[in-house]
Amino acid sequence: MNDALPPSVGPSTSPSGVPHCYRHPGRETYIRCQRCERHVCPECMRDAAVGFQCPECVARGAKETRSGRALLGGRRSENPQATSLGLAGVNLVIWVAVLVTGGATSWLADRLMLSPLGRCVVGDGSQWYPNVDGAGLCATLPGASWQSGLADGAWWQVLTHGFVHVDLWHLALNAVGLMILGPPVEQAMGRLRFLALYLLATLTAGATIFVFAPPYSATLGASGGVFGLMGALLVLSVRFRGDVRGLVTLLVLNAVITFAVPGISWQGHLGGFVGGALAAAVLVYAPRGERRSLWQWLGFALIAVVVLAVFVARALALR
């Protein structure tokens, strides 16, 4: 519900134009409540997880906590680590399946990773015919087989690329990032919204890979979703006036590694970050009130529709 000022509240500024406490009109202050953004004096401000809150917002937050609601309106998770652990478990299971089916030459990895265009591969897939652009012609070549890409029908790759790994170190790095960044995001928005945000970030990462990566490249890994969590945490920290220095340092470090180390998909990292930040902004800035959840899910749906439209447009352009 929208914040309502108590009857005793006076104007928000003094005659000199300096803001003052909404509960004590004679006390000048520049401190704002992180939730309702009203000014509060040192006597009225209450410590919060990030910044300070006014007494009314503290009381409202306590009521929401007792009712099982998270900060951004979702149902509060009893164990905020559970979803991140589950996602890491899915990645582990798929990695084992890839390992069993051949590791770096696994046919399963070839089907799950994101390849913009299909390829006519030879043998273990390390080589292919660059001028063969159809399964029919590929079938006539000795020892060749057609490996489908997203543009020619492998639609599942829009999401599966974010759950498949070939190297153990790649899996481990993404799992650690997921377990560090995931729980605070889920704690703020609830399990269902957290999972939706993670999938949207993975979807957006796939779209940027599809548009900007070389047509015959192949991209895999959960980095897009992990970067989406970084984007979400940055939006949450800015909105609720948290200390963003550590997070910005982490982002800069990852950006340097992304562009300095060969073979890392900057497209996936950028798309995941943007997708996570947009999804978090939808949750944070959705109008408060009884229809807050409706606005949030409509915002998520709009992001998904736009991203899917990008996939369709790019697929048509590649054909």
Residue frames relative to the residue before (quaternion, step in Angstrom):
aa qw qx qy qz dx dy dz
M 1.0000 0.0000 0.0000 0.0000 0.00 0.00 0.00
N 0.5741 -0.5873 0.4419 0.3608 3.57 -1.21 0.48
D 0.5363 -0.6296 0.4570 0.3274 3.52 -1.14 0.71
A 0.1406 -0.7796 0.6066 0.0671 3.56 -1.00 0.86
L 0.3778 -0.7327 0.5193 0.2253 3.58 -0.78 0.99
P 0.5039 -0.6421 0.4773 0.3255 3.60 -1.04 0.74
P 0.6684 -0.5438 0.3292 0.3863 3.59 -1.13 0.57
S 0.6729 0.5309 -0.3090 0.4123 3.58 1.08 -0.63
V 0.5116 0.6740 -0.4171 0.3317 3.57 1.26 -0.19
G 0.2628 -0.7651 0.5699 0.1442 3.56 -0.98 0.89
P 0.7599 -0.3143 0.2465 0.5128 3.62 -1.19 -0.37
S 0.5702 -0.6504 0.4011 0.3017 3.57 -1.17 0.66
T 0.7752 0.2441 -0.1587 0.5607 3.61 1.18 -0.30
S 0.4910 -0.6355 0.5094 0.3092 3.52 -1.25 0.51
P 0.7056 -0.4518 0.3123 0.4477 3.64 -1.21 0.19
S 0.6578 0.5112 -0.3126 0.4564 3.61 1.14 -0.57
G 0.5577 -0.6253 0.3811 0.3908 3.56 1.26 -0.13
V 0.5392 0.6063 -0.4120 0.4146 3.61 1.26 -0.02
P 0.4518 -0.6924 0.4773 0.2976 3.65 -0.79 0.89
H 0.1025 -0.7952 0.5948 0.0571 3.54 -1.14 0.62
C 0.7089 -0.4660 0.3279 0.4157 3.52 -1.31 0.31
Y 0.4479 -0.7092 0.4710 0.2730 3.58 -0.84 0.94
R 0.6899 0.4442 -0.2856 0.4952 3.60 1.20 -0.35
H 0.7649 0.2014 -0.1227 0.5995 3.58 1.23 -0.44
P 0.2649 -0.8343 0.4606 0.1470 3.62 0.22 1.26
G 0.6809 0.5063 -0.3092 0.4294 3.63 1.09 -0.46
R 0.6665 0.5116 -0.2976 0.4534 3.59 1.25 -0.18
E 0.2908 -0.7720 0.5443 0.1521 3.54 -0.58 1.20
T 0.1244 0.7911 -0.5866 0.1210 3.59 -0.99 0.82
Y 0.2622 -0.7503 0.5844 0.1638 3.54 -1.23 0.56
I 0.4902 0.6582 -0.4281 0.3784 3.58 1.28 0.14
R 0.1443 -0.7973 0.5834 0.0571 3.58 -0.89 0.97
C 0.5071 -0.5935 0.5279 0.3345 3.53 -1.25 0.55
Q 0.4690 -0.7118 0.4451 0.2744 3.61 -0.79 0.97
R 0.6972 0.4635 -0.2837 0.4675 3.63 1.15 -0.42
C 0.8142 0.2303 -0.1174 0.5198 3.60 0.66 -1.05
E 0.3734 -0.7777 0.4320 0.2629 3.60 1.36 -0.20
R 0.4176 0.6631 -0.5053 0.3614 3.60 1.14 0.54
H 0.5184 -0.6449 0.4651 0.3147 3.56 -1.15 0.62
V 0.0483 -0.7913 0.6096 0.0013 3.57 -1.05 0.85
C 0.4202 -0.6873 0.5344 0.2559 3.55 -1.12 0.71
P 0.7052 -0.4610 0.3062 0.4433 3.64 -1.19 0.24
E 0.6352 0.5359 -0.3424 0.4383 3.61 1.05 -0.63
C 0.7417 0.4279 -0.2196 0.4674 3.58 1.04 -0.77
M 0.6154 0.5729 -0.3753 0.3902 3.61 1.06 -0.55
R 0.1882 -0.7725 0.6029 0.0665 3.51 -1.11 0.86
D 0.5067 -0.6455 0.4769 0.3148 3.59 -0.95 0.84
A 0.0619 -0.7796 0.6229 0.0186 3.57 -1.03 0.86
A 0.7236 -0.4105 0.3042 0.4641 3.57 -1.29 0.07
V 0.7698 0.0602 -0.0312 0.6346 3.56 1.12 -0.73
G 0.8446 0.0558 -0.0584 0.5292 3.62 -0.53 1.12
F 0.5797 -0.5656 0.4565 0.3683 3.55 -1.15 -0.75
Q 0.1695 -0.7620 0.6148 0.1123 3.54 -1.28 0.44
C 0.5065 -0.6175 0.5004 0.3343 3.54 -1.30 0.37
P 0.6873 -0.4972 0.3157 0.4251 3.64 -1.15 0.35
E 0.6499 0.5228 -0.3309 0.4414 3.62 0.97 -0.79
C 0.6789 0.4782 -0.2992 0.4700 3.60 0.94 -0.82
V 0.5955 0.5440 -0.3619 0.4674 3.58 1.11 -0.61
A 0.6638 0.4970 -0.3025 0.4700 3.56 0.94 -0.89
R 0.6519 0.5055 -0.3149 0.4693 3.57 0.98 -0.84
G 0.6502 0.5219 -0.3190 0.4506 3.58 0.97 -0.85
A 0.6385 0.5176 -0.3296 0.4645 3.58 1.03 -0.77
K 0.6424 0.5172 -0.3196 0.4666 3.57 1.03 -0.77
E 0.6596 0.5023 -0.3084 0.4664 3.58 0.97 -0.85
T 0.6334 0.5292 -0.3351 0.4544 3.57 1.04 -0.77
R 0.6586 0.4998 -0.3101 0.4694 3.57 0.96 -0.85
S 0.7015 0.4542 -0.2729 0.4766 3.59 1.10 -0.65
G 0.5536 -0.6559 0.3692 0.3563 3.57 1.29 0.12
R 0.5136 0.6367 -0.4290 0.3831 3.63 1.17 0.44
A 0.4082 -0.6973 0.5382 0.2397 3.56 -1.06 0.82
L 0.7393 -0.4331 0.2804 0.4327 3.57 -1.30 0.23
L 0.7804 0.3317 -0.1651 0.5038 3.59 0.95 -0.86
G 0.7404 -0.4812 0.2169 0.4162 3.56 1.13 0.59
G 0.5986 0.5743 -0.3731 0.4156 3.62 1.15 -0.34
R 0.6224 -0.5139 0.4167 0.4182 3.54 -1.30 0.14
R 0.4691 -0.7071 0.4562 0.2681 3.56 -0.75 1.06
S 0.3848 -0.7255 0.5277 0.2170 3.56 -0.90 0.98
E 0.4175 -0.6954 0.5237 0.2606 3.56 -0.87 0.91
N 0.7730 0.1129 -0.0725 0.6200 3.57 1.16 -0.63
P 0.2391 -0.8258 0.4923 0.1359 3.63 0.00 1.26
Q 0.6220 0.5515 -0.3489 0.4327 3.59 1.21 -0.25
A 0.5127 0.7066 -0.4024 0.2757 3.58 1.20 -0.51
T 0.6944 0.4789 -0.2955 0.4484 3.60 0.81 -0.95
S 0.6395 0.5119 -0.3233 0.4738 3.59 0.98 -0.82
L 0.6435 0.5115 -0.3169 0.4731 3.56 1.00 -0.80
G 0.6445 0.5240 -0.3137 0.4600 3.57 1.03 -0.79
L 0.6541 0.5021 -0.3095 0.4735 3.59 0.97 -0.86
A 0.6403 0.5067 -0.3217 0.4794 3.58 1.00 -0.81
G 0.6346 0.5356 -0.3247 0.4527 3.58 1.06 -0.74
V 0.6237 0.5265 -0.3344 0.4712 3.59 1.02 -0.77
N 0.6478 0.5140 -0.3132 0.4669 3.59 0.96 -0.86
L 0.6496 0.5207 -0.3123 0.4575 3.57 1.01 -0.82
V 0.6528 0.5159 -0.3149 0.4567 3.58 0.91 -0.90
I 0.6741 0.4786 -0.3010 0.4753 3.59 0.91 -0.87
W 0.6188 0.5371 -0.3506 0.4535 3.60 1.02 -0.69
V 0.6354 0.5146 -0.3253 0.4751 3.59 1.00 -0.82
A 0.6484 0.5150 -0.3160 0.4632 3.58 0.98 -0.85
V 0.6421 0.5067 -0.3160 0.4807 3.59 1.03 -0.77
L 0.6408 0.5311 -0.3197 0.4529 3.57 0.99 -0.86
V 0.6733 0.5043 -0.2883 0.4574 3.57 0.94 -0.93
T 0.7424 0.4129 -0.2211 0.4790 3.59 1.05 -0.76
G 0.8052 -0.3258 0.1415 0.4748 3.58 1.14 0.46
G 0.4177 -0.7267 0.4673 0.2812 3.61 1.22 -0.04
A 0.8515 -0.0128 0.0400 0.5226 3.56 -0.72 -1.10
T 0.7339 0.3606 -0.2240 0.5303 3.60 1.18 -0.44
S 0.3132 0.7898 -0.4781 0.2225 3.60 1.25 0.36
W 0.4393 -0.6785 0.5251 0.2663 3.56 -0.95 0.91
L 0.6068 0.5630 -0.3533 0.4359 3.60 1.13 -0.63
A 0.6436 0.5086 -0.3197 0.4742 3.59 0.96 -0.85
D 0.6336 0.5408 -0.3300 0.4440 3.58 1.01 -0.82
R 0.6947 0.4728 -0.2782 0.4653 3.59 1.01 -0.74
L 0.7269 0.4548 -0.2453 0.4523 3.58 1.06 -0.70
M 0.6329 0.5271 -0.3509 0.4455 3.63 1.01 -0.66
L 0.5145 -0.6643 0.4547 0.2953 3.56 -1.20 0.53
S 0.0235 0.7623 -0.6438 0.0619 3.54 -0.68 1.22
P 0.4261 -0.7252 0.4646 0.2769 3.65 -0.47 1.07
L 0.8030 0.1084 -0.0430 0.5845 3.59 0.92 -0.90
G 0.5319 -0.6215 0.4710 0.3300 3.55 -1.15 0.63
R 0.2006 -0.7815 0.5830 0.0961 3.55 -1.24 0.51
C 0.3590 -0.6807 0.5929 0.2370 3.51 -1.21 0.58
V 0.0899 -0.8512 0.5170 0.0009 3.56 -0.01 1.33
V 0.2899 -0.7357 0.5909 0.1596 3.52 -1.30 0.50
G 0.8518 0.0756 -0.0717 0.5133 3.55 -0.90 0.94
D 0.8443 -0.1300 0.1158 0.5068 3.58 -0.76 -1.10
G 0.6196 -0.5861 0.3354 0.4002 3.62 1.23 0.13
S 0.5012 0.6626 -0.4291 0.3545 3.59 1.25 -0.03
Q 0.7573 0.2297 -0.1566 0.5910 3.60 1.27 -0.30
W 0.0000 0.8022 -0.5970 0.0067 3.56 -1.14 0.56
Y 0.5245 -0.6087 0.4960 0.3292 3.52 -1.33 0.36
P 0.3333 -0.7967 0.4649 0.1949 3.65 -0.36 1.16
N 0.7365 0.4287 -0.2377 0.4662 3.60 1.07 -0.56
V 0.5728 0.5565 -0.3916 0.4571 3.60 1.24 0.20
D 0.0294 -0.8499 0.5248 -0.0381 3.57 -0.42 1.21
G 0.7401 0.3401 -0.2466 0.5251 3.59 1.06 0.58
A 0.5816 -0.6111 0.4141 0.3419 3.56 -1.12 0.71
G 0.6150 0.5767 -0.3532 0.4055 3.60 1.04 -0.72
L 0.6945 0.4515 -0.2694 0.4912 3.57 0.83 -0.96
C 0.6215 0.5586 -0.3391 0.4321 3.57 1.03 -0.80
A 0.6481 0.5472 -0.3195 0.4225 3.60 1.00 -0.81
T 0.6556 0.5211 -0.3141 0.4472 3.60 1.16 -0.43
L 0.6277 0.5448 -0.3336 0.4449 3.60 1.27 -0.25
P 0.5185 -0.6718 0.4320 0.3055 3.61 -0.90 0.89
G 0.8543 0.1348 -0.1201 0.4875 3.57 -0.94 0.97
A 0.5857 0.5947 -0.3619 0.4151 3.59 1.26 0.18
S 0.0457 -0.7740 0.6306 0.0342 3.55 -1.22 0.53
W 0.4578 -0.7019 0.4827 0.2544 3.55 -1.11 0.70
Q 0.1371 -0.7717 0.6190 0.0505 3.56 -0.88 1.03
S 0.3433 -0.7935 0.4684 0.1821 3.59 -0.29 1.29
G 0.2164 -0.7473 0.6141 0.1325 3.52 -1.22 0.64
L 0.7262 -0.4494 0.2960 0.4278 3.54 -1.29 0.19
A 0.6816 0.5121 -0.3000 0.4281 3.59 0.90 -0.88
D 0.7690 0.3242 -0.2003 0.5133 3.61 1.12 -0.49
G 0.8452 -0.2865 0.0709 0.4455 3.55 0.97 0.89
A 0.6063 0.5563 -0.3743 0.4276 3.63 1.16 -0.27
W 0.0501 -0.8747 0.4821 0.0062 3.57 0.73 1.16
W 0.5894 0.6080 -0.3673 0.3848 3.59 1.13 -0.65
Q 0.5644 0.6394 -0.3782 0.3599 3.59 1.17 -0.47
V 0.4915 0.6647 -0.4347 0.3573 3.61 1.22 -0.28
L 0.7814 0.2493 -0.1436 0.5538 3.60 1.18 -0.55
T 0.6498 0.5635 -0.3439 0.3768 3.60 0.91 -0.84
H 0.5468 0.6204 -0.4113 0.3834 3.60 1.12 -0.49
G 0.6859 0.5102 -0.2725 0.4416 3.56 1.13 -0.65
F 0.7172 0.4152 -0.2519 0.4998 3.59 1.24 0.08
V 0.6616 0.4998 -0.3054 0.4682 3.60 1.25 -0.01
H 0.0170 -0.7759 0.6300 -0.0271 3.56 -1.04 0.92
V 0.2900 -0.7372 0.5814 0.1854 3.53 -1.21 0.55
D 0.7572 0.3384 -0.1833 0.5278 3.59 0.92 -0.92
L 0.5285 -0.6541 0.4467 0.3054 3.56 -0.99 0.87
W 0.6413 0.5312 -0.3360 0.4402 3.60 0.98 -0.78
H 0.6211 0.5383 -0.3309 0.4636 3.57 1.10 -0.75
L 0.6454 0.5105 -0.3019 0.4813 3.56 0.98 -0.89
A 0.6782 0.5082 -0.3020 0.4365 3.59 0.86 -0.97
L 0.6549 0.5172 -0.3196 0.4489 3.61 0.92 -0.86
N 0.6870 0.4728 -0.2879 0.4708 3.57 0.91 -0.88
A 0.6314 0.5292 -0.3349 0.4573 3.59 1.05 -0.72
V 0.6415 0.5104 -0.3235 0.4725 3.60 1.00 -0.80
G 0.6539 0.5077 -0.3138 0.4649 3.59 0.92 -0.87
L 0.6488 0.5233 -0.3110 0.4566 3.56 1.00 -0.84
M 0.7025 0.4700 -0.2744 0.4586 3.59 0.90 -0.89
I 0.6563 0.4903 -0.3176 0.4776 3.61 1.15 -0.51
L 0.7694 0.3870 -0.1917 0.4706 3.58 0.82 -1.01
G 0.6316 0.6081 -0.3318 0.3481 3.58 1.02 -0.75
P 0.6857 0.5220 -0.3197 0.3938 3.65 0.68 -0.99
P 0.6878 0.4566 -0.3328 0.4557 3.69 0.78 -0.76
V 0.6230 0.5228 -0.3477 0.4665 3.59 1.10 -0.63
E 0.6674 0.4889 -0.3044 0.4721 3.60 0.91 -0.86
Q 0.6232 0.5479 -0.3447 0.4389 3.58 1.02 -0.74
A 0.6893 0.4874 -0.2782 0.4581 3.59 1.04 -0.74
M 0.8299 0.2538 -0.0997 0.4867 3.62 0.97 -0.76
G 0.5412 -0.6196 0.4179 0.3854 3.60 1.18 -0.16
R 0.6759 -0.5604 0.3154 0.3600 3.54 -1.20 0.61
L 0.6972 0.4868 -0.3011 0.4316 3.60 0.76 -0.97
R 0.6700 0.4797 -0.2970 0.4825 3.59 0.94 -0.84
F 0.6163 0.5419 -0.3420 0.4577 3.58 1.04 -0.72
L 0.6757 0.4838 -0.2991 0.4689 3.58 0.86 -0.93
A 0.6408 0.5173 -0.3253 0.4647 3.59 0.99 -0.80
L 0.6454 0.5149 -0.3216 0.4636 3.60 0.96 -0.83
Y 0.6543 0.5177 -0.3184 0.4500 3.59 0.91 -0.88
L 0.6788 0.4796 -0.2919 0.4733 3.59 0.92 -0.86
L 0.6268 0.5212 -0.3388 0.4697 3.60 1.05 -0.69
A 0.6399 0.5127 -0.3283 0.4689 3.59 0.99 -0.78
T 0.6456 0.5056 -0.3163 0.4770 3.59 1.01 -0.80
L 0.6422 0.5231 -0.3145 0.4637 3.57 1.02 -0.81
T 0.6725 0.4900 -0.2902 0.4726 3.58 0.94 -0.89
A 0.6039 0.5372 -0.3497 0.4737 3.58 1.09 -0.69
G 0.6448 0.5213 -0.3168 0.4606 3.57 0.99 -0.81
A 0.6437 0.5308 -0.3246 0.4455 3.58 1.01 -0.78
T 0.6824 0.4715 -0.2996 0.4714 3.60 0.90 -0.85
I 0.6006 0.5312 -0.3548 0.4809 3.59 1.13 -0.63
F 0.6685 0.5235 -0.2944 0.4385 3.56 0.88 -1.00
V 0.7149 0.4526 -0.2511 0.4701 3.57 1.00 -0.83
F 0.8307 0.3018 -0.1134 0.4538 3.59 0.76 -1.04
A 0.6056 0.5523 -0.3765 0.4318 3.63 1.13 -0.37
P 0.6273 -0.5241 0.3987 0.4158 3.62 -1.16 0.44
P 0.6063 -0.6224 0.3544 0.3456 3.62 -0.92 0.86
Y 0.7696 0.3399 -0.1927 0.5051 3.61 1.01 -0.70
S 0.4093 0.6985 -0.4804 0.3374 3.57 1.18 0.49
A 0.2083 -0.7441 0.6152 0.1563 3.56 -1.34 0.13
T 0.0576 -0.8198 0.5690 -0.0293 3.58 -0.70 1.10
L 0.0627 0.7943 -0.5999 0.0722 3.56 -0.99 0.85
G 0.5625 0.6201 -0.4475 0.3145 3.57 -1.30 0.35
A 0.5177 -0.6743 0.4567 0.2620 3.53 -1.26 0.61
S 0.3489 0.7770 -0.4760 0.2192 3.60 1.25 0.15
G 0.6044 0.5672 -0.3663 0.4229 3.61 1.04 -0.68
G 0.6746 0.4806 -0.2911 0.4787 3.58 0.94 -0.88
V 0.6404 0.5218 -0.3231 0.4617 3.59 1.01 -0.81
F 0.6575 0.4798 -0.3115 0.4903 3.60 0.97 -0.80
G 0.5811 0.5660 -0.3680 0.4544 3.59 1.16 -0.52
L 0.6408 0.5072 -0.3196 0.4796 3.58 1.06 -0.72
M 0.6072 0.5334 -0.3519 0.4722 3.60 1.08 -0.66
G 0.6590 0.5054 -0.3067 0.4651 3.57 0.94 -0.88
A 0.6485 0.5170 -0.3133 0.4627 3.57 1.00 -0.82
L 0.6642 0.5023 -0.3066 0.4611 3.59 0.92 -0.87
L 0.6258 0.5327 -0.3420 0.4557 3.58 1.05 -0.72
V 0.6497 0.5044 -0.3139 0.4742 3.60 0.95 -0.86
L 0.6586 0.5062 -0.3110 0.4618 3.60 0.90 -0.88
S 0.6730 0.5035 -0.3020 0.4499 3.58 0.91 -0.89
V 0.6577 0.4962 -0.3132 0.4724 3.58 0.98 -0.82
R 0.6730 0.5113 -0.3034 0.4401 3.59 0.89 -0.94
F 0.7934 0.2912 -0.1455 0.5143 3.57 0.91 -0.88
R 0.5113 -0.7145 0.3773 0.2929 3.53 1.27 0.64
G 0.2715 0.7565 -0.5390 0.2520 3.53 0.84 1.01
D 0.5828 -0.5538 0.4506 0.3881 3.57 -1.30 0.14
V 0.1499 -0.8365 0.5251 0.0439 3.58 -0.39 1.24
R 0.4086 0.7506 -0.4618 0.2374 3.61 1.21 -0.07
G 0.6735 0.4932 -0.3036 0.4594 3.59 0.88 -0.87
L 0.6676 0.5003 -0.2968 0.4646 3.56 0.98 -0.86
V 0.6443 0.5085 -0.3234 0.4708 3.59 0.97 -0.80
T 0.6235 0.5308 -0.3358 0.4656 3.59 1.03 -0.77
L 0.6494 0.5116 -0.3093 0.4699 3.58 0.98 -0.85
L 0.6556 0.5106 -0.3093 0.4624 3.58 0.97 -0.83
V 0.6516 0.5044 -0.3172 0.4694 3.60 0.93 -0.85
L 0.6480 0.5212 -0.3173 0.4559 3.58 0.93 -0.88
N 0.6809 0.4773 -0.2861 0.4762 3.58 0.92 -0.89
A 0.6195 0.5347 -0.3472 0.4580 3.59 1.07 -0.66
V 0.6383 0.5171 -0.3228 0.4701 3.59 1.00 -0.82
I 0.6643 0.4952 -0.3040 0.4702 3.58 0.92 -0.91
T 0.6262 0.5668 -0.3354 0.4174 3.58 0.97 -0.87
F 0.7727 0.3548 -0.1890 0.4913 3.58 0.86 -0.91
A 0.6674 0.5135 -0.3070 0.4435 3.61 1.18 -0.45
V 0.7226 0.4047 -0.2367 0.5079 3.60 1.07 -0.70
P 0.4211 -0.7158 0.4927 0.2601 3.62 -0.68 1.02
G 0.7807 0.3776 -0.2604 0.4243 3.54 -1.18 0.60
I 0.5917 0.5464 -0.3795 0.4553 3.61 1.26 -0.01
S 0.4043 -0.7394 0.4927 0.2169 3.56 -0.88 0.98
W 0.2343 -0.7720 0.5760 0.1319 3.58 -0.33 1.22
Q 0.5790 0.5939 -0.3740 0.4150 3.57 1.15 -0.58
G 0.6868 0.4838 -0.2828 0.4630 3.58 0.90 -0.92
H 0.6487 0.5181 -0.3182 0.4577 3.57 1.00 -0.82
L 0.6698 0.4962 -0.2978 0.4652 3.57 0.91 -0.93
G 0.6843 0.4910 -0.2944 0.4517 3.58 0.84 -0.95
G 0.6501 0.5145 -0.3208 0.4580 3.58 0.98 -0.80
F 0.6471 0.5240 -0.3168 0.4542 3.57 0.96 -0.87
V 0.6764 0.4853 -0.2924 0.4705 3.57 0.87 -0.96
G 0.6619 0.5121 -0.3142 0.4482 3.60 0.92 -0.86
G 0.6711 0.4928 -0.2989 0.4663 3.59 0.93 -0.84
A 0.6523 0.5123 -0.3111 0.4640 3.56 1.01 -0.83
L 0.6574 0.5039 -0.3132 0.4645 3.60 0.95 -0.83
A 0.6612 0.5022 -0.3125 0.4615 3.58 0.92 -0.87
A 0.6543 0.4982 -0.3158 0.4733 3.59 0.98 -0.80
A 0.6271 0.5344 -0.3374 0.4554 3.60 1.02 -0.76
V 0.6102 0.5432 -0.3479 0.4599 3.58 1.05 -0.73
L 0.6820 0.4818 -0.2897 0.4678 3.60 0.91 -0.88
V 0.7016 0.4972 -0.2723 0.4318 3.56 0.89 -0.97
Y 0.8034 0.3189 -0.1427 0.4823 3.57 0.85 -0.98
A 0.3688 0.7076 -0.5142 0.3146 3.62 1.19 0.29
P 0.5664 -0.6188 0.4100 0.3581 3.63 -0.93 0.81
R 0.4381 -0.6891 0.5111 0.2684 3.56 -0.95 0.87
G 0.4988 0.6426 -0.4849 0.3211 3.52 -1.21 0.49
E 0.7659 -0.3831 0.2580 0.4473 3.54 -1.30 -0.12
R 0.7328 0.4037 -0.2326 0.4960 3.61 1.13 -0.58
R 0.2781 0.7917 -0.5042 0.2041 3.56 1.19 0.38
S 0.6648 0.5037 -0.3043 0.4601 3.60 0.89 -0.91
L 0.6269 0.5401 -0.3387 0.4478 3.57 0.99 -0.81
W 0.6663 0.4926 -0.3029 0.4708 3.58 0.89 -0.91
Q 0.6429 0.5354 -0.3272 0.4393 3.58 0.98 -0.79
W 0.7115 0.4428 -0.2660 0.4764 3.57 0.84 -0.94
L 0.5996 0.5295 -0.3639 0.4772 3.60 1.12 -0.52
G 0.6318 0.5256 -0.3280 0.4659 3.57 1.05 -0.73
F 0.6322 0.5171 -0.3226 0.4785 3.57 1.00 -0.82
A 0.6588 0.5133 -0.3083 0.4555 3.57 0.92 -0.92
L 0.6386 0.5285 -0.3279 0.4531 3.61 0.99 -0.80
I 0.6369 0.5134 -0.3303 0.4708 3.60 0.95 -0.84
A 0.6624 0.5143 -0.3069 0.4500 3.58 0.91 -0.93
V 0.6552 0.5128 -0.3158 0.4562 3.59 0.94 -0.86
V 0.6543 0.5074 -0.3165 0.4629 3.60 0.92 -0.88
V 0.6680 0.4970 -0.3051 0.4623 3.59 0.90 -0.90
L 0.6579 0.4976 -0.3147 0.4696 3.59 0.93 -0.82
A 0.6100 0.5391 -0.3469 0.4658 3.59 1.09 -0.66
V 0.6187 0.5307 -0.3365 0.4715 3.59 1.09 -0.72
F 0.6251 0.5343 -0.3312 0.4627 3.58 1.01 -0.83
V 0.6809 0.4950 -0.2921 0.4539 3.58 0.84 -1.00
A 0.6651 0.5088 -0.3053 0.4534 3.59 0.88 -0.93
R 0.6750 0.4828 -0.3000 0.4703 3.58 0.93 -0.85
A 0.6313 0.5354 -0.3351 0.4501 3.59 0.99 -0.80
L 0.6572 0.4993 -0.3089 0.4726 3.58 0.97 -0.84
A 0.6558 0.5181 -0.3139 0.4505 3.59 1.03 -0.75
L 0.6879 0.4886 -0.2852 0.4546 3.61 1.07 -0.69
R 0.6064 0.5771 -0.3614 0.4106 3.60 1.15 -0.43
